[in-house]
Amino acid sequence: MARERSSRADYAQFKQMTTRWRDNDMYGHMNNVVFYEYVDTAVNMWLIESARLDIPNGEVVGLVVETACTFHGSLGFPEPLDVGLKVSRIGNTSVTFEIGMFAANDQNAAAEARFTHVYVNAKTRRPVSLPQQLRAALEQLIIN
């Protein structure tokens, strides 16, 4: 059963990213593994720029504990990529991001990913409560 694609209106913030020649596979489109590179980059860019996390030198780091991606269409070099970001769940020690990847002129996502971080102490790797500054920033990505 096909899942309905999300639209640009479903995301709180966007980043435009540049695809690279090496992103394409032998079939002439972006390889599925590369989608995860863009997801990871978009989330970490947001954490650095908007949540002001000191990656990789901070006391708290987010470890990926779950990912998923649904593919609806092709993307690839040389097309730019618009990456939408929102938060679907904020827990005590974790957060789930949802990421939509769009061709520049398409209103519907070519791919949709889910990415869950558990925040831990950088040295002990034990879970910690989300820092207040991070929680406040994450709340700005919730779509009602």
Buried (B, 14 or more C-beta within 10 A) or exposed (E): EEEEBBBBEBBBEBBEBEBEEEBBEEEEBBBEEBBBBBBBEBBBBBBEEBBEBEEEEBEBBBEEEEBEBEBBBBBBBEBBBBBBBBBEEBEEBBBBBBBBBBBEEBEBBBBBBBBBBBBBEBEEEEBBEBBEEBBEBBEEBEEE
